[in-house]
Amino acid sequence: MKTQEYITRDATALAELVASGEVTPSELLECAIEQIEKHNPALNAVIYTDFDAARDEAAKARKDVPFPGIPFLLKDLGAGNRRGDPLHMGTRLLRDANFRAKTTSYLVEDFERAGLLPIGRTNVPELGAWASTEPEAYGTTRNPWNRDHSSGGSSGGAATAVAAGFVPLAHASDGGGSIRNPASQCGLIGLKPSRGRLSLGPDIGEGWAGLINEFAVTRSVRDTARLLDAVEGTRPGDPYHSAAPSRPYAQEVGADPGALRIGILTEAPDLAVHPDCVAAALSASRQLEALGHHVENSFPEALVSETNLSEAVIKVVASCQARSVEQIEEILGRKVTSGDMDPDNELVTSLGQGITATAYLAAVESLHAFQREMAQWWAGGFDLLITPTLTDTPPRVGDFTPDPEKPLDAFMRSGNLLRFTIPFNVTGQPAISLPLSHSATGLPVGVQLVADAAREDLLLRVAAQLEPEDGWPCPAP
């Protein structure tokens, strides 16, 4: 197989070629390696590879699995741990200590059981804390649509790798938009599943008080559905569970969703939303109306009312980050001191160290109250909500670099960019970013669709309706 053929096919198409015997997993791997070696020096999406081990695995790949030997990349964060692989969370501390994962997550086991072939790891911002992937430890990951712009975060390396054609899909995780944000910036599909849809174990019970979920960025709706079938389901002892699907998600692709009642929100309180982002959401609403759905100017009031949601989220994230830094200290056998992290991460960690147990619990109570308030809108008869994925078009490289002269400025601006995504980490609802538009300068602009809890099936049906017959442009031009 020629590399040009490899990069234009989604994982499902590649799997069909392997199953029919037209190509081998080893041929696919060599295409992936060629693409990475050619383009990664300029894009910096992949920070670790083990091609020799991958070649051994490709030679033994089974054909009777959903993704037989399809090249895949794991994120350097969260439940992307694979025994023996580096796991550095974008930090110089773990990089310099050459820390290697001691266990393999259930999620990675499921990826491998489905036939996916991990060939390396993707770049993330330090501690996964920013909306752009520019860690001091590994350098800037660039957007393949325009290398002067961000690829998003924290799954920025994953999104660039898929958008550049290194692999057809890649592991990603999302605590405030970290699947949907890079998917929007790089022109991909980014589904954040429902809380409890899949397991974060065995090392993680919940992340950020339930805000974090894991999955992938992809280039086709059918890949998204088939991959979700491969990894959905929890394990004994997991703290959250989501209602099981009534049938395989792959069967939702092309299924008639019926005429849906859909709300739309394009404004954010006290924050200007870029006109291109507003236009993308409005265009999507017209497409949905043309498909027979009813779209009306309605949304959960909690999204625009004066609440202390941001304060509560910050307290939870800061507390959990302080605990992550403690775990790093346990690995290193020493205290993390000034200069070990970027200045904003130092401040966020310090803030978390000062939050009392009762203040943390009060913040969690606020998140639970917000979730109940939000649920009333869906209970009132709405099926979906449309929003822009982000409040702005892809920022330029350097726009989110922490500056000691502007304490927490990058942290707060990251939150502003993710104003439409964060609420659904709080509620645990499934949300998907679709590459439905472009900015005036030609950069991808995503649109977010949100469904009620456990209704990934509905998101996939509607996403398939919106997907062009010949797919969305990929790889990036």
C-alpha positions as CSV (number, residue, x, y, z in Angstrom):
1,M,0.0,0.0,0.0
2,K,1.2,3.5,-0.8
3,T,1.3,6.1,2.0
4,Q,-1.1,8.3,0.0
5,E,-3.7,5.6,0.0
6,Y,-3.2,5.0,3.7
7,I,-3.7,8.6,4.8
8,T,-6.9,9.0,2.9
9,R,-8.8,6.1,4.5
10,D,-10.4,5.8,7.9
11,A,-9.8,3.0,10.3
12,T,-12.8,1.0,9.1
13,A,-11.7,1.1,5.5
14,L,-8.2,0.0,6.4
15,A,-9.6,-2.8,8.6
16,E,-11.7,-4.0,5.6
17,L,-8.5,-4.1,3.5
18,V,-6.7,-6.2,6.1
19,A,-9.6,-8.5,6.6
20,S,-9.8,-9.2,2.8
21,G,-6.1,-9.8,2.6
22,E,-5.4,-6.9,0.2
23,V,-2.9,-5.4,2.7
24,T,-1.2,-6.5,5.8
25,P,-0.9,-4.8,9.2
26,S,2.8,-4.6,8.5
27,E,2.2,-2.6,5.4
28,L,-0.1,-0.2,7.3
29,L,2.6,0.2,10.0
30,E,5.2,1.1,7.5
31,C,2.9,3.8,6.0
32,A,2.4,5.2,9.5
33,I,6.1,5.2,10.2
34,E,6.8,7.0,6.9
35,Q,4.2,9.6,7.6
36,I,5.5,10.2,11.1
37,E,9.1,10.4,10.1
38,K,8.3,12.8,7.3
39,H,6.0,15.3,9.1
40,N,6.5,14.9,12.8
41,P,9.7,17.0,13.0
42,A,7.6,20.0,11.8
43,L,4.4,19.3,13.8
44,N,5.8,17.7,17.0
45,A,2.7,15.6,17.7
46,V,4.5,12.3,18.7
47,I,7.0,12.4,21.5
48,Y,7.8,8.7,21.8
49,T,7.9,5.7,19.4
50,D,8.8,2.1,19.5
51,F,8.6,1.0,15.9
52,D,10.7,-2.2,16.4
53,A,8.2,-3.5,19.0
54,A,5.3,-2.4,16.8
55,R,6.8,-4.3,13.8
56,D,6.9,-7.5,15.9
57,E,3.3,-7.0,17.0
58,A,2.1,-6.2,13.4
59,A,3.5,-9.4,12.2
60,K,1.3,-11.3,14.7
61,A,-1.8,-9.2,14.3
62,R,-5.1,-11.1,14.2
63,K,-7.7,-10.4,11.5
64,D,-10.8,-11.4,13.4
65,V,-11.0,-8.2,15.4
66,P,-12.6,-4.8,14.6
67,F,-9.3,-2.9,14.0
68,P,-6.8,-5.6,12.9
69,G,-3.3,-4.1,13.3
70,I,-4.5,-0.5,12.7
71,P,-1.8,1.9,13.8
72,F,-2.8,3.9,16.9
73,L,-1.3,6.4,19.3
74,L,-1.7,6.8,23.1
75,K,-1.9,10.1,24.9
76,D,0.8,10.9,27.5
77,L,-1.8,11.4,30.2
78,G,-4.7,9.9,32.1
79,A,-5.7,6.3,31.3
80,G,-3.2,6.1,28.4
81,N,-0.8,4.1,30.6
82,R,0.8,1.0,29.0
83,R,3.2,-1.0,31.1
84,G,6.8,-0.2,30.2
85,D,5.9,2.9,28.2
86,P,7.0,6.4,29.3
87,L,4.2,8.3,31.1
88,H,5.4,11.9,31.7
89,M,2.2,14.0,31.8
90,G,4.0,16.6,29.8
91,T,6.4,17.4,32.7
92,R,10.1,17.7,32.7
93,L,10.0,16.0,36.2
94,L,8.9,12.7,34.9
95,R,10.7,13.0,31.6
96,D,14.0,13.5,33.3
97,A,13.3,10.7,35.8
98,N,12.6,8.4,32.7
99,F,9.4,7.3,34.5
100,R,7.7,4.2,33.0
101,A,4.2,3.1,33.6
102,K,3.9,0.2,36.0
103,T,0.5,-1.0,34.8
104,T,-1.7,-1.1,31.7
105,S,-5.1,0.6,31.9
106,Y,-8.3,-1.2,31.2
107,L,-8.9,1.2,28.3
108,V,-5.6,0.4,26.7
109,E,-6.3,-3.3,27.1
110,D,-9.6,-2.7,25.3
111,F,-7.9,-0.8,22.5
112,E,-5.4,-3.6,22.0
113,R,-8.1,-6.3,22.3
114,A,-9.9,-4.6,19.4
115,G,-6.7,-5.0,17.4
116,L,-5.4,-1.5,17.5
117,L,-1.6,-1.3,17.4
118,P,0.0,1.3,19.7
119,I,3.1,2.7,18.0
120,G,3.9,5.7,20.2
121,R,2.7,8.4,22.5
122,T,1.4,11.9,21.8
123,N,2.3,15.3,23.3
124,V,0.3,17.0,26.0
125,P,0.5,20.3,27.9
126,E,2.2,20.1,31.3
127,L,-0.2,18.2,33.6
128,G,-2.8,18.4,30.9
129,A,-3.8,21.9,32.2
130,W,-4.0,24.1,29.1
131,A,-6.1,24.5,26.0
132,S,-3.0,24.4,23.9
133,T,-0.2,21.8,23.7
134,E,3.0,23.7,24.3
135,P,4.9,22.0,27.2
136,E,8.4,23.0,28.1
137,A,9.3,19.3,28.4
138,Y,8.6,18.5,24.7
139,G,7.9,21.7,22.9
140,T,5.0,23.0,20.8
141,T,2.6,20.8,18.9
142,R,1.4,22.7,15.8
143,N,-1.8,22.6,13.9
144,P,-1.3,20.8,10.5
145,W,-3.8,23.2,8.9
146,N,-1.5,26.1,9.7
147,R,1.6,25.6,11.7
148,D,1.5,29.0,13.2
149,H,-1.6,28.0,15.2
150,S,-2.5,25.8,18.1
151,S,-3.7,22.2,17.8
152,G,-5.6,22.5,21.0
153,G,-5.2,20.7,24.3
154,S,-4.8,18.7,26.2
155,S,-5.1,16.1,23.4
156,G,-3.4,18.3,21.0
157,G,-0.7,15.8,20.0
158,A,-3.4,13.2,19.3
159,A,-5.4,15.6,17.1
160,T,-2.5,16.8,15.1
161,A,-1.4,13.1,14.5
162,V,-4.8,12.2,13.1
163,A,-5.3,15.3,11.1
164,A,-1.8,14.9,9.6
165,G,-2.5,11.3,8.6
166,F,-0.1,9.6,11.0
167,V,-2.9,7.3,12.2
168,P,-6.6,7.2,11.5
169,L,-7.6,7.6,15.1
170,A,-5.9,8.2,18.4
171,H,-6.5,8.0,22.2
172,A,-7.7,11.3,23.8
173,S,-9.1,12.4,27.1
174,D,-11.4,15.2,28.2
175,G,-11.7,17.0,31.6
176,G,-13.0,20.3,30.3
177,G,-13.0,19.9,26.6
178,S,-9.7,18.2,25.9
179,I,-11.2,15.9,23.2
180,R,-13.6,18.4,21.7
181,N,-11.3,21.4,21.7
182,P,-8.4,19.8,19.6
183,A,-11.0,18.0,17.4
184,S,-12.5,21.4,16.7
185,Q,-9.1,23.1,16.0
186,C,-7.8,20.3,13.8
187,G,-11.0,19.4,11.8
188,L,-11.8,16.1,13.4
189,I,-14.6,14.3,15.3
190,G,-14.3,14.4,19.0
191,L,-16.8,12.5,21.2
192,K,-16.7,12.9,24.9
193,P,-18.7,9.9,26.1
194,S,-21.1,9.8,29.1
195,R,-19.6,9.6,32.5
196,G,-19.3,6.0,33.4
197,R,-19.5,4.9,29.7
198,L,-16.0,3.3,30.0
199,S,-13.6,2.5,32.8
200,L,-10.6,4.6,33.9
201,G,-9.2,1.8,36.0
202,P,-7.4,0.1,37.5
203,D,-5.3,3.0,38.7
204,I,-8.0,5.7,38.4
205,G,-11.5,5.7,39.9
206,E,-12.6,9.1,39.0
207,G,-10.7,12.1,37.6
208,W,-11.4,15.7,38.7
209,A,-14.4,14.6,40.7
210,G,-15.9,12.9,37.7
211,L,-15.2,15.6,35.1
212,I,-12.6,13.5,33.2
213,N,-13.6,11.0,30.6
214,E,-11.5,9.2,28.0
215,F,-12.0,8.1,24.4
216,A,-10.4,9.2,21.1
217,V,-10.3,11.6,18.2
218,T,-11.3,10.2,14.8
219,R,-12.0,11.2,11.2
220,S,-15.3,9.4,10.6
221,V,-18.6,8.8,12.4
222,R,-18.4,5.1,11.7
223,D,-14.9,4.8,13.3
224,T,-16.3,6.7,16.4
225,A,-19.2,4.3,16.7
226,R,-17.1,1.1,16.2
227,L,-14.4,2.2,18.6
228,L,-17.0,3.0,21.2
229,D,-18.4,-0.5,20.8
230,A,-14.9,-1.8,21.5
231,V,-14.3,0.0,24.7
232,E,-17.6,0.8,26.3
233,G,-18.5,-0.8,29.6
234,T,-17.3,-0.5,33.1
235,R,-15.4,-2.9,35.4
236,P,-16.3,-4.2,38.9
237,G,-15.6,-1.5,41.5
238,D,-15.8,1.5,39.1
239,P,-17.5,4.4,40.8
240,Y,-19.7,5.4,37.9
241,H,-21.9,3.4,35.5
242,S,-23.8,4.6,32.4
243,A,-26.9,2.8,31.0
244,A,-25.8,0.2,28.5
245,P,-26.7,0.8,24.9
246,S,-29.7,-1.1,23.5
247,R,-27.7,-2.3,20.5
248,P,-24.2,-1.8,19.1
249,Y,-23.3,1.9,18.4
250,A,-22.2,0.9,14.9
251,Q,-25.9,0.2,14.1
252,E,-26.7,3.9,14.9
253,V,-24.7,5.1,11.9
254,G,-27.3,5.7,9.2
255,A,-30.3,5.0,11.5
256,D,-33.1,7.4,11.4
257,P,-33.2,9.6,14.5
258,G,-36.7,10.8,13.8
259,A,-37.7,14.5,14.0
260,L,-35.8,15.9,17.0
261,R,-36.4,18.9,19.2
262,I,-33.1,20.8,19.3
263,G,-32.1,24.0,21.2
264,I,-29.3,26.3,20.3
265,L,-27.0,28.6,22.3
266,T,-24.3,30.8,20.7
267,E,-23.6,33.4,23.4
268,A,-21.6,33.2,26.6
269,P,-22.1,35.6,29.5
270,D,-19.5,38.4,29.7
271,L,-17.5,36.9,26.9
272,A,-17.5,37.7,23.2
273,V,-17.9,34.6,21.0
274,H,-16.0,34.8,17.7
275,P,-18.4,35.5,14.7
276,D,-17.0,32.5,12.8
277,C,-17.9,30.2,15.7
278,V,-21.4,31.7,16.0
279,A,-21.8,31.3,12.2
280,A,-20.8,27.7,12.3
281,A,-23.4,26.8,14.9
282,L,-26.1,28.7,13.1
283,S,-25.2,27.0,9.8
284,A,-25.5,23.6,11.6
285,S,-28.9,24.5,12.9
286,R,-30.1,25.3,9.3
287,Q,-28.7,21.9,8.2
288,L,-30.6,20.2,10.9
289,E,-33.8,22.0,10.1
290,A,-33.4,21.0,6.5
291,L,-33.1,17.4,7.7
292,G,-36.6,17.7,9.3
293,H,-35.6,18.6,12.9
294,H,-37.1,21.4,14.9
295,V,-34.5,24.0,16.1
296,E,-35.5,26.7,18.5
297,N,-33.8,29.4,20.5
298,S,-33.8,27.5,23.8
299,F,-31.1,26.2,26.2
300,P,-30.7,25.4,29.9
301,E,-30.9,28.6,31.9
302,A,-28.0,27.4,34.1
303,L,-25.6,27.9,31.2
304,V,-26.1,31.7,31.3
305,S,-27.3,32.4,34.8
306,E,-25.1,33.8,37.5
307,T,-23.7,30.8,39.2
308,N,-20.5,29.9,41.0
309,L,-19.7,27.1,38.5
310,S,-16.3,28.5,37.4
311,E,-15.2,28.9,41.1
312,A,-16.3,25.4,41.9
313,V,-14.6,23.9,38.9
314,I,-11.4,25.7,39.7
315,K,-11.4,24.5,43.3
316,V,-11.9,20.9,42.2
317,V,-9.3,21.1,39.4
318,A,-6.7,22.8,41.7
319,S,-7.3,20.3,44.5
320,C,-6.9,17.3,42.1
321,Q,-3.8,18.9,40.6
322,A,-2.2,19.3,44.0
323,R,-2.8,15.6,44.5
324,S,-1.2,14.8,41.2
325,V,1.9,16.7,42.2
326,E,2.0,14.7,45.4
327,Q,2.0,11.6,43.4
328,I,4.8,12.9,41.3
329,E,6.7,13.7,44.5
330,E,6.2,10.1,45.6
331,I,7.7,8.9,42.3
332,L,10.7,11.2,42.5
333,G,11.3,10.8,46.2
334,R,11.6,14.6,46.7
335,K,9.4,17.7,46.9
336,V,8.5,19.6,43.7
337,T,9.9,23.1,44.2
338,S,9.8,26.5,42.5
339,G,10.9,26.3,38.8
340,D,10.0,22.6,38.4
341,M,6.8,23.5,36.6
342,D,5.5,26.4,34.5
343,P,4.4,29.4,36.6
344,D,0.7,29.0,36.2
345,N,0.8,25.3,37.2
346,E,2.8,26.3,40.3
347,L,0.1,28.7,41.2
348,V,-2.7,26.3,40.5
349,T,-1.0,23.6,42.6
350,S,-0.4,26.1,45.4
351,L,-4.1,27.1,45.3
352,G,-5.1,23.4,45.5
353,Q,-2.8,22.8,48.5
354,G,-4.6,25.5,50.4
355,I,-8.1,24.3,49.8
356,T,-9.6,22.6,52.8
357,A,-11.5,19.3,52.7
358,T,-14.8,21.1,53.5
359,A,-14.2,23.7,50.8
360,Y,-13.6,20.9,48.3
361,L,-16.8,19.1,49.3
362,A,-18.7,22.4,49.0
363,A,-17.4,22.8,45.5
364,V,-18.4,19.2,44.5
365,E,-21.9,20.0,46.0
366,S,-22.1,23.0,43.7
367,L,-21.3,20.9,40.7
368,H,-24.0,18.4,41.6
369,A,-26.5,21.1,42.0
370,F,-25.6,22.5,38.6
371,Q,-26.0,19.0,37.1
372,R,-29.5,18.7,38.5
373,E,-30.5,22.1,37.2
374,M,-29.2,21.4,33.7
375,A,-31.0,18.1,33.5
376,Q,-34.4,19.8,33.8
377,W,-34.1,21.2,30.3
378,W,-33.6,17.8,28.7
379,A,-36.4,16.4,31.0
380,G,-38.6,19.2,29.5
381,G,-38.6,17.6,26.1
382,F,-35.5,18.6,24.3
383,D,-33.3,16.0,22.5
384,L,-30.1,17.9,21.6
385,L,-28.4,21.3,22.2
386,I,-26.2,22.9,19.6
387,T,-23.4,25.3,20.6
388,P,-20.1,26.3,19.0
389,T,-17.4,24.0,20.3
390,L,-15.2,26.9,21.3
391,T,-15.6,30.6,21.8
392,D,-12.8,31.4,19.4
393,T,-11.0,30.1,16.3
394,P,-7.7,28.3,16.8
395,P,-5.3,30.6,18.7
396,R,-1.8,31.3,17.5
397,V,1.1,29.4,19.0
398,G,2.2,31.2,22.1
399,D,-1.1,32.7,23.0
400,F,-1.6,30.4,25.9
401,T,2.0,30.2,27.2
402,P,2.0,30.9,31.0
403,D,3.6,34.3,31.7
404,P,5.0,34.9,35.2
405,E,4.2,38.6,34.7
406,K,0.5,37.7,34.2
407,P,-0.3,35.1,36.9
408,L,-3.0,32.6,35.9
409,D,-3.8,34.6,32.8
410,A,-3.2,31.6,30.5
411,F,-5.2,29.3,32.9
412,M,-8.2,31.6,32.9
413,R,-8.1,32.3,29.1
414,S,-8.0,28.5,28.6
415,G,-11.3,28.3,30.6
416,N,-12.8,31.1,28.5
417,L,-12.0,29.3,25.3
418,L,-13.7,26.2,26.7
419,R,-16.8,28.0,28.0
420,F,-19.2,25.8,25.9
421,T,-17.5,22.5,26.7
422,I,-16.7,22.6,30.5
423,P,-20.4,22.5,31.6
424,F,-20.9,19.0,30.1
425,N,-17.9,17.6,31.9
426,V,-19.7,18.8,35.0
427,T,-23.0,17.1,34.0
428,G,-21.4,14.0,32.6
429,Q,-23.5,14.2,29.4
430,P,-22.2,12.9,26.1
431,A,-21.1,15.7,23.7
432,I,-19.5,15.6,20.3
433,S,-17.6,18.2,18.2
434,L,-18.1,17.9,14.5
435,P,-15.9,19.6,11.8
436,L,-18.7,21.5,10.2
437,S,-17.1,24.8,9.3
438,H,-14.0,26.8,8.7
439,S,-12.9,30.3,9.8
440,A,-12.5,33.2,7.3
441,T,-8.8,32.3,7.3
442,G,-9.4,28.6,6.5
443,L,-8.9,27.0,9.9
444,P,-11.3,24.3,11.2
445,V,-14.2,25.4,13.4
446,G,-16.2,22.8,15.2
447,V,-19.8,22.6,16.3
448,Q,-20.8,20.9,19.5
449,L,-23.9,18.7,19.9
450,V,-25.0,17.6,23.4
451,A,-27.5,14.9,24.3
452,D,-29.1,13.7,27.5
453,A,-27.2,11.3,29.7
454,A,-26.3,8.0,28.1
455,R,-27.6,9.1,24.6
456,E,-24.5,8.6,22.6
457,D,-26.7,6.7,20.2
458,L,-28.6,9.9,19.3
459,L,-25.4,11.9,18.8
460,L,-24.1,9.2,16.4
461,R,-27.3,9.1,14.4
462,V,-27.4,12.9,13.9
463,A,-23.6,13.1,13.3
464,A,-24.0,10.6,10.5
465,Q,-26.8,12.7,9.0
466,L,-24.4,15.7,9.0
467,E,-21.4,13.9,7.7
468,P,-20.7,14.4,3.9
469,E,-20.9,11.3,1.8
470,D,-17.2,11.5,1.0
471,G,-16.3,12.4,4.5
472,W,-14.7,15.5,6.0
473,P,-11.3,16.6,4.6
474,C,-8.5,14.6,6.1
475,P,-5.6,14.7,6.2
476,A,-5.1,18.5,6.5
477,P,-4.2,20.1,3.1
